[in-house]
Amino acid sequence: MTASRRVDADFLALPRHHLADAALSAAVASGASHADLRIHAITEELVQLRDGDLETAVVNREIGLAVRVIVDGTWGFASHAELTADVAAETARRAVRVATTLAPLNAERIELAPEPVYSDVSWVSDYGVDPFSVASTEKVAVLGDYSERLLAADGVDHVSAGLHAVKEQTFYADTFGSSITQQRVRVQPSLDAVAVDAAAGTFETMRTLAPPTARGWEYVAGDEVWDWSAELAQLPALLAEKAKAPSVIAGPTDLVIDPSNLWLTIHESIGHATEYDRAIGYEAAYAGTSFATPDKLGSMRYGSPVMNVTADRTVDYGLATVGFDDEGVRTQSWDLVRDGVFVGYQLDRVFAPRLGIARSNGCSYADSPHHVPIQRMANVSLQPGSDGLSTDDLIARVEDGIYIVGDKSWSIDMQRYNFQFTGQRFFRIRDGRLDGQLRDVAYQATTTDFWGSLEALGGPSTWRLGGAFNCGKAQPGQVAPVSHGCPSALFRAVNVLNTQAEAGR
């Protein structure tokens, strides 16, 4: 557990162990060979300003308990919003009835990978100031100040500013004997400046590069963690330049891609592609399968030899970082791609045995007490190069190319193979130096061609975490927070599209 943080007293005051005893004993008495209880509390706050005026200020709270059971090799699940021993026991019995009903439809018996027992342990994420200890009026004031600074600049016509803050608390207990209490906090500030050309009927936007992160209010207010003052001073000029920039000429182009853009390409083309449940067809109905099928494990060349990708649920300030997953597995770090070769999957306790792996790597998560835990993404990250190169060093290697900064729209096919990504800012590179902005840029490739074109990586000084709160998966749909770290990276001869031309304009 983080030394400076403790789980909130009100969550610790819940009758966690009493509820677990009631649920687990009722499940076993009803015929379950395995059972686990999860108490899950989520608090979310949304604050949104438009041109400095408050539009939204909402706090949502959800709490409940969930019970999973295995009966004759079949899962059963049930949940309830009321936290009493009688309800916990009846919820467990209901989960057993679900498993018994589903048993005739089950073609594969559930087998859980073994995991050590963790008795009465706690884990708390590393944040400075709990955002829910800060008054809403202060949050509105900070966002209002940022808005006013941008609106005061020439060429900025509109500003949207917002904050999404989440506190997630869980208690997990199972019939093996584990009992785990956890608390984590995350924040997502947003800031968009808009320039409108009324005569032409067009507009352009410029957004903060501040990624969502598993930090507290200290990330949003002041410049100690993120230099808001410097970014606010730069955005208007960048926006004005972007509005007047020439349109890109399509064709094969050398790209230097900043971590603020590349994280999303990693998420879609590596993170989702290396989810084992997706690779064997369990996720096909929602967002497709994966080209990275088990027959290619250990042999397929995912990218160039400088490409090394890890999955990590322990990295500092990662959105998917937690002490233990929702199946009581201690979280870990492991390889997905090593020296350009596909070597690993993301797994939970059910899918690890099916792949022939002895232990889950801790990838189970549910976004609500009323959703069953499923295999979810770790913080999937591209490791920096060993040569200590800076972003400027990578740019210096390019005679004629583009430096891409910030994420925006994207698309990818149902096998995580053919894709297209755009960005926030595009800078022309001439003779190894930046030479003004471009517009209407997208890059398109297949996953293996793109990562195969990776020539060089920035060193550790260029490595940054990006990420998202809302990675979607499953039916009924669930969302999960996840981060992706990467350095600046140099890619050769990637196909660049002109988005205006592609749209027929």
N, C-alpha and C positions, 0 to 999 in steps of 0.2 A: 504494500500500500504506500502511496506517496506520503512522505513524512509530514508535509505541511497541510494535508487535507484529510478530513474524515467524512464518512458517509453522514448525511444530515440526520439529526436526532429524530425527526419525525418519522423517517423511514425505518430507522433502527428500533423505534418504539412499536412498530407493527409486530403482531404475534407470529413472526416468520416461522420459527421452529415448531410452534404449536400447529400452525396450518400445514406444515410439511408432514408432521407426524400423522395428522388426521387423513390427509390425502394419500400418502404413500401406504399406510396400513390398510386403508379401505381398498386401494387398488390391488394390493397383494391378496387380501381376503377374497376379492372378487375374481381372482384367477390370473392376474397380470404377473408375468415373469420379470418385468422391469417397469418402473414408473419414475417419472420426475415431475417436480413441481417448480413453476416459475412464477414469482410475484414480480410484476413489471409496472413501474410508474414512469410516466413521461410528462414533462412540462415543456410547453413550447410558447414562445412569445414572438409575435410578428409586429414590427413597427414600420410604417411606410409613410414617407413624405413626398409630396409632389410640389416642386418649386417652393420648397420651404414650408408648405402648409401640411399639417397632419391629415392623412387620409385613413390610416388604419393603425389601431393599437389594440391587439387582441392577445389574451393569454388563454391557452387551452391546457387542460389537465386530464390525464387518463390514468386509471389504475385498475388492476384486476389480477386474477390468478389464472394460470393455465396448467393443465395436467396432461402429460403424454404417457401412454402405456403401450406395452407390447404384450399381446395375448396370442399364443400359438403362432408366433412369427409375424403378426400383423399389427400395424400401428393403430392406435385410437387416440383421439384428442378431444378435449372439451375445455371450456373456459367460463369464467363468471366474473362479474364486476364486484361482488360482495365478498369481503374478506372475513369469513367466520369459519370455524372448524367444521360445523355441520355442512356448510356450502362446499367447503373444500373436499370433504368426504363424498358428498353426492356428486360433485364434479368428476371425481376420480371414478366413481361407479358408472357415470355416464360415458366417460372415455372408454371404459371396458366394454360397454354395450356397443359403442361405435366400432371398436376393433372386432368384436364378435360378428357384427353385421357385415363388415367388410371382408372378413376372412375368406369367404368363397370366391371373391374377386381377386385375391392376392396371388400372383404368380411367383413371387420371390420372397422367401422368408427373410425377415429383418434380422441381421446380425450386427451387433455393435462392436466396433474396435475397442479393445481394452484401454483404460486410462487410470492412472493412479488416483487414489481417493484424496480429496482436499477437504478437510474437516474444519468448518467454522473459520474460513479465511475471508479477507476483504481486499479490495483493490479500488483505488480512486485515481482518476486521471489527473494530469499535471496542469492545473490552471491557477492563475493568480487571484482573480476577483470573480466570485460567482456572479454571473450576469443577473441572476434573479434576486440578488441582494441590492441591486441598483434600482433606484426609483425610475419609473417610466418617464417621468418628467425630465430626468437627467438624460435619458436616452434620446428623447425627442430634441432636447437642447443641443446635444452633440451633433446629431444628424442635421439639425437646422443650421448650425454653424457651418458645417461642411457645405451644405447647399448654398448658403449665402455667399461663401467665398467663391464658388464657381459662378453663381449668377452675377456677381459683380464684375466678372471678366468680360471683355469684348468678345462677341461672337457666340456666346453661350445663351441659348434661348430658353431652354428648359433643363431641369435637373430632377432626377429621381434618386432618393436616398432611402435606404432601408436597413433593417436588422432582423435576422432570424436567429433566435437563440434556443437551445434545447438542453434540458437536463434529463438524463436517463438513469434510472435506478432499478436494479434487479436483485432478486434473491433466488438462488437456484439450489435445489436439494434433490437427491435421487436415492434409489434403493441400494446403490453401492456404498453410500455413506458420505458423499460429498455434500457440503453446504457452503455456499459462496455468496457474499454480498458485494455489490459493485455500484459505483456511481461515476458517471462521466458527463462532461459538459462540452458543448461545441457552439461556435458562433459563425455566422455568415453575414458580414456587412456587404452592402451593395451601394454603388454610386455610379450613376450614368449621367453624362452631359450630352445635350442634344443641340445641334445647330440646324436651323431651318432656312432653306432658300425658297422663300415664298414665290418669287418670280418663276423659278424653274419647277416648283412643286416637288422639291426633293428635300431630304434631310440626311444628316450624318450623325453618328453617335461615337462616343468614346467612354469606355468603362474602366473603373479601377482594376488594377491587376491583383488586388488583395484577395487571396484565395480563402475559402472557408477553412476553418482550423479547429482543432480540439484545444482551444485556449478559452480564456474568460474575457471579461469586459476590458481588461488591460490591452487587448488586441484592437479594440474599437476606439477607445478614447486615448488621446495623446499619441506621441510619436515614438514611444519607447520600443514597441515591438514592430509596428508598421509605420513608416514615415509618411503620415497623411499630409503633413504640411508641404513636403516636397512634391508629392504626387498632385495635390490640389493646385499647386503653382504651375505644374507642367501640363496638365490636361487641356486647358483652353488653347494653348499654342499648338499642341498635337492635333486637337480637333480641327482647328482652322486649317492646318496644313493638309490634313486628310481630306477635308471638303474640297480642296482645290487640286488634289493629286491627280496625275494622269492615270488612265486605265491600263491594266497590265496587258502585255502581249503574251498570248498563250503559247505553250510549248514546253519541251523538256528544260528544266531549270534547276540549278544548284540551289539548295535551301539550307540556311542556318535557322534552326527552329528553337525558340526560347522555351524554357520549362513551362511558362505560363500558357503556351499553346500545346506543347507535346504531351502533357499529362493526359489530355482527353483522347489523343490517338492511342496512347498506351492503354487507357481504360477500355476502349472499344475493340481494339485489334489484338490485345494480349490479355487484359484482365478478364473479359467475358469469354474469350476463346479458350482459356485454360481452366474454366470451371468444369469439373469432371461430369457433373450431372448434365450439363449442356452438351458435352462432347459425346455422351452416350444416348442422347435423345430425350432426356427428361424435361427439357425446357423448350422443346420445339414449338409448342402452341403459343407461347407468349412472344418470344423474341428470337426464335431460331435456334439452331444447333451450333456446331463448330467444325471448322475444317481440321482442327487439331485433334484428330481421333486417336484412340489408344494405340492403334497399330503403328502410329508415327512416333510414339514416345521413345526417346533415346536415339532417334535416327534422323528425324526431319530437321533440315536447316531452316530455322525460323528467320535468321538474319545473318549479318556479317559477323566475323569472329570477334569484333569488339563489343558485341551485344551481350550483356549479362543482366538478367532480370530476376529479381527476388520478389516473393510474396512475404509480407511481414505484418503481423498484427501486434508488434511491440514497439514500432518506431515512435519516437517522441512527437507528440502533437498530431499523430495520424488520426483521421476520422474513423477508421476501422480498428484503431488500437483499443484493446481492452485486455484485462488480465486473464479472463477465462471466457470461452464462448458459451452459447446457450445450450450446450450439452455437457458442460462441466469440464471441458478440455482446456488445459493451460495453453495460452497462445504462444506462437513460435514464429521463426523466420526460416525460409527454405528457398531453394532455387526453382525457377520455372524455365529459364533459358540460361544455358552456360556456354560461353564461347560461341554463341550463335545457334546452338543446338537445343531443341525442345526436350527438356528433361523432367518436368514436373507438372502436377495438377494441384488445384485447390480442392480440399476434401473435408467431409464431415465424418462422423462416426459410422454412418451407414455405408457411405461410398468408399471409404478406405479399404474395407475387406474385399469389396467387389473388384478393386484394382489390384488386390494382393499386397496392400501396404499394411504394416502392422499397427500403425497408429494414425488417428486423425490429426490433421495439422490445424485444427481449431477454427473451422470456417462455418459454424452454425450460428444463425441469428434470426430472430423474429422481431418485427418492427412494432408489435403491439401484443398485449396480453391475450388478445383474441385471434392471433395468427399463429400457426404452427411454425416452429423453427425450420428453416431450410438452409441449404448450402449457399453462403454468400461470400462476396469477394473480400479478400484481404487488401491491405495497402500494397498494390503491385507497382514496383519501382524499377526503373532503368538505372543501373549503377554508373557512377562517373568514370571517366577514363583515368588511367594511371599516369598520364604525362603532365598533368597539372595545367592543361590549356585553359585560357580564358575565353569568353565569348568573342572578344576582339581578335584573339588568335585564330579562331575558327573563321571569322569574317575575312581575315587577311588572306586566307587560302582560296577565296572565291574571286574570280575575275569578273563574272557577270552573274548575279543571282539575286535572291530575296532573303531578307531576315524577317521572320514571322514572330509576332508577339501577341499574346492574348488569345483566348478561345472565343468561338462564336458558334455558328451552325455546323452541322455534320450529318452524314448519313453513312450507313454500312449495311451490307446485305445480311441475309439470314444465316450465313455460315461464318460471319466475322472475317470476310475475305476481301471483297471489293468495297472500297470506301472513298469518301470525299470529305475534306475538312476545309473550313475557312478560318478566319482569325479576326482579331481586333485591329491590328496595325501591321502594315507591310512596308518595309524599307528596301529600296533598291540598293543593291551592292554593286559598285563599279570599282574595279582594280583594288579590291580588298578593303574598301571603305564604304560607309553608308552615304547614300546620295539622294536624300529625300524620300517621301512616301509614295506608295502606289495604292490603287484601289481595285476592287472587284477580283480579288485573288482567291482561288481555291486550289488545293493540291489533291490529286487523285492517283490511286495505285491499288494494287493488291497487297495484302499484308506482307507476304514473303518478299515481293519485289521491293516494297518500301523499306523494310528493315534490312534487306540485302544491300540496299544502296547506302546504308549508314557507313560513312568513312571514318569519322572521328568524333570523339566526345569531349566535352569540357571536363575540367577537373572538379574536385569536391567543392571548390569555391563557387561554382556555377549551379550546384545541385539545389533544387527547391521542391517543396511539396505543393502540388495543386490538388484539386479534388472537387467533390460534389456531395450535397446532402441527399440527393434524390435518385440514386441508382435504382432502377425499377426491375422487378423480376417476379415471377410466379403468378398463379391464378388461384384464389383472389390475389390481386396485385399487392406487393410489398415494396417499400423503399428502404434503402440502407445508405448510410454515410460512408464514404471511402475516399482515401487520399492516394495520390500517385506522385512519387518523387522522380526527378530526372535532372540531368544536366543539360546545358545547351548542346546541340548536336548538329553535325554537318551531314547532309544527304546530297548525293550526286544525281543529276539528271532525272528529277522527279517531274511527272507530268503536271504542269500548271494550267488551269482553266481560267478563262475570263467569265465570271459569273453573269455579267450583263449579256454577253454574247450567248451563253448557254441558255439564258432565259428568253432569248429571241428579241432582245432590245438593243 
